[in-house]
Amino acid sequence: MIGGVIIVNNLVKSYGQSVALNGISFTVEKGSVVGLIGPNGAGKSSILKILAGLISGTLGDVIVNGISVASDPIKAKKNTSFMAENNPLPDHMRVGEYLRFRAELKGVPARKIRANTEKIMRQCDLYYEARHRMIKTLSKGYRQRIGIADAMLGDSEVVILDEPTIGLDPHQIIGIRKIIDGTRGMRTILISSHILSELETVCDNFIIINRGNIVAAGTLAGLASDVREKDTFLANIRGSELKIREIFEANGTKISSLERLRADDEWSIRFSATEKNHRSLLAKIAAESGLFAEKICTIEPSLEEIFLRATRRYRDQNLENKL
């Protein structure tokens, strides 16, 4: 895609003999919120640090806001905010003092610094309990919120967050989600996180990376379609448990779970099947005396399931290529 705020073309990053990124390419469109997902050591942090101008790629091109990060890193970084996973903070400063200092460094006009920092401290739940406290006295959760507040300060169009919700409790995570939702469409946000359920809630698109390669990318619905081998179904069926199990076994369809509902002869069944097996199973249930399908619906895979399928598929393809 052409015209993205972030454009990565054939990016390679090597550390000696170790290849962290193996010629990856992707585009992030303006105003979108994109989740970067991968197992430990997949290359996520390398991507984010290169985009933020903290390290350079070995080969390839990275463009942020129309500016090559390799050719003009200082200019590229002027409109990019980055929060590192191990969020480094000065222990000797107070929270409000530090954020006002950071706002000044980011070019926020002097007349707006106090108002902007107070607003972001309120959004990140720092204003009442932490703004006057020394940073060295704060917990991991508070330090994470300071890092997020710092990243959101000013008018940076691109915000890069590396594991922003580590150490936050569920209430605080909801607060960060509200901050991201509040800037949706106005900023382009790239987030790396192991909390896939949270990314599923806030992100428009996803990039799944494994061993330095992009193994899947797109919307949740698009990814589900791309990695789907079988559909997962939830069915309510009335009848004998023994007969239900016999029908499924005869059809070659494995039951993932079977639970009795309030009625003695009604069961909630979760199973996976190809389209052909699903049609065959429905026909057998309909033809069987004493069995009645009350409801059958498709269950869309979660982001975690999609991630596991995509990385497993990549692993299996690599094994086949080596044989």
N, C-alpha and C positions, 0 to 999 in steps of 0.2 A: 504494500500500500504506500502511496506517495502522499506527502503532506502531513505526516505524523509529527507530533511534538518530539517524540523520541524515535530515532531510526538507528537500528543496529544492523550493520552489513558485514557478514562473514567474519565475525569477531573471534579471534584466537587469543588465548592467554596461556602462556607456559611459565612454569616455575622450574627452571632447570630442565630436567628430563620429564617432569610431570606436566601433563596438559590438563588445565582446569576448564578451558572453554575450547570447543572443537569446531570453530567456524560457524557460530550461530548467527541467525538473522531474525529480527522481529521489529514490529512497529507498534508504537503506542499512540493512539489518537488523542487529540486535544480534549481535555475535560473528562477523560475516562479514569476509572479506578481499576488497576490491574494487579492481580495477585501473582507473585512469582513463587512457584512451589517446587520442592525437590528434596530428596534425602540429604543427610549431612554429607558434605564433600562433593555435592553435585555441581557447584560453581556459582551458586546464587550470590554469595557475598562478593565474589570477584566481579560479577556483572554490575552490582550496585556501586561498588567502589570505582569502577571504570566510568560509569555514568556520572558519578559525582566528581570525577576528576582527581581522585585521591591516588589512583595508580593508573598506569597506562596499559593498553592492550599490546600484545605482541604483533598481531596483524589485524587487518580489518579497519572498519570505520564506524565511529559512533558520533551521531549528530543530535544535539539537544537544542531545541528552539532555533533550528537553522544554523547552528554554530558547531563546527567540528571540535570535539573535546580534545583531540590530539593536537590540532593546529593552534587552537586558542583557548587553553583550559581556563584562564582567568576570566575571560569574557563569558565562556559557557557557564561557569559556576555562579555568575552574578544573579542569574534568575533560577537557580536550583538550590533547594534545601535538602540536607541529608542528615538522617539520624542513624548513627551506627548501632550495631547490636550491643556492643560493650560501650555504652554511652559515657564518654569521658566528660567529667564535669570538674570545675575548680572547687575544691572543698572549702576554701577560705572565703567564698562569697556567699551572700544571702541570695535567696531565690529571686526576689524582685530586682535586686541590684544586677544579678547576672543576666536576667532576661532583658532589662533595659540596655545593658552593655551590648548584648547580642543584637538587639534592634538597631542600635546605633551603627554597629558594624555592617548590618544589612542595608543601611541607607534609608531607614525609616526617618522621615522628617522629624526634627527635634520637637515640634509642637504636637506631634502625634504619638511620640514614644510612650509616654505614661498611659495614655488611653488604650493604645494597642496592647501593651503588656498586661494591663489590668484585665482587658477583655479576654485575652488568651489564658490568663491564670484562672479566671472564672470558668472558662470552658473546660480546662484540664483539672478542675477541682483542686487548685493550688492556692487560691486567693485567701481564704479565711484561715487555713491551718498552717500554711507553709511559706507565705510570701516574705515574712521577716526572719525565717529560720536559716541558720547556716547549712549549706548543702551537705557538709560532712556529717551532720546529725540525722540525715534523712534515710529512710528505708529504700530498698530496691524499687518498690512500687512508685514512691515519690520521685525518685531519680529518673525513672522511665517517663513519668508524666512531664518532668522538666524538659527532657529530650524532645518529646512530642511538641510541647509548647514552643520550644526553640525552632523546630522545623516548620511550624505553622506561622511563625512571626513574619511580618512583612508581606510583600506581594509576589513571592516566588511562584511562578507558574507551575514549576515541576517540583514535587515533593517526593523524596525517596525515603522509605521507612524500612529499616532492617530489624525484624523481630520487635515491633514497637510495644506489644502487649505482654511481654515476658515480665512476670512479677506483679501483674495487676490482678485484682480480684474481679469477679463478675460485674459488680456495680461500676468499677472504673473502666472496664472494657466497654460496657455500654456507653459510657461517657465519651470514649475515644471514637466509637462508632458514630455517635451524634456529631462529633466534630468533622469527621470525614464526610458524612451525609450533608452537613451544612455547607461544605465547599464543593459539593458535587457539581460538575459542569464548569466550575470556575478555575479549578486547578487540575493538573494531571498528576495522579498519585500512583506510584509503584510501590507495592508492599510485599515484603518477604516475611512469611510466618509459618510456623509449624502448627498453628491452631487453625486447621482447615475449616472447621465449622464457622469460625469468625470470618475468614476470607470469603466463604460461601455467602455470608450475609451482606458484606459491604462491596464486593468487587463486581464489576461489569464483565470483565474478561480475565482469563487465566493463562499463564505460561507454565508448563510443566517441564522441568529440566532434570536430566539424569546423566551423570558422568560426562558433563560438559556438552551435552547435546539436548536440543529441544525435542521432546518425544510427543508432545501434544500442545495445542494452543487454540483458544477460542472461547466462546461463551459456554456456560454450564450445559445448556441444551445441546450445543454443537459438540462439545466434548463427550457428552453421554452417548450421542449417536455414533461418534467416531470410534469409541472403545467398546461399544456394546457387542457382546457375543451372544448373550441371551437376555431376554427381558425378565424382570422380576415381577411377580404377581402376588396380590393378596386376595384370597378368596374366602367367602363364608359359605360353608356347605353343610346341609343337614343330612344326617344319616349315620350309619354305623361306622365307628372309627376303623374297625377292621376292614370293612368293605372299601372305605376311602383309601386306606393304605394299599390295598390290593390293586385298586384301579391305577393309582399313581405308579406303583411298581411295574405293573404290566405295560404301562405307557412309557417306561424308561425315564420318568420324571422324578427327580429327587425332591423330597419335602425338606425345606430348611427349618421350619418350625410348625407345630400343630398345637393349638391351645383350645381348650373347651370354653365356649361362651356360656352365658347364663342358662340358656336352654340345654338340657342334658344331651340332646342329639345334634347340637349345632357347634361347628368347629371353625376356628379362624386358622387359615393355612397360608403359609408363605412358601413360594417355590419359584424356581427359575426354569425357563423353557424357551426353546426356539419357537418361531412362529408356527412351524409345522407341528411340533410336539404339542403346542398349546391348542391348536385346532383339533388335533386328535384326542387330546384329553377331554375337551369340552364335549365332543361327540360321545365319548365313552360314558361320561357322567350323565349326559342327557338320556342315554339308552339304558342306563342301569336303574332298575326298579328300586325305589327306596332311597335314592340319592337326589338331592335338589340343590343346585347352585343358586344361593341367594344373591351373591354379589361377587364379581371378579373385576379387579382393577389393576392397572399397571403401576408399579412403584418406580419412580425415577431414581437412579443411583445418586448417592451423595457425592460431594467433592472428594471425600476420602476414598470411596470406592472407585471413582474415576482415576484418581491418582495411583492407586494400587494396580489397577488394570493396565494403565498406560505404561508404568514403569516395568511391570511384569512382561508386557508385550515386547518392550524394547530389549529386555534381558533375553527373552526367548529368541528373538530375531538375531541377536548377536551370537547366541550359542549355535543357532542353525548355520550362520555364516562361517563359523569356525570349524564346523564339521566337514 
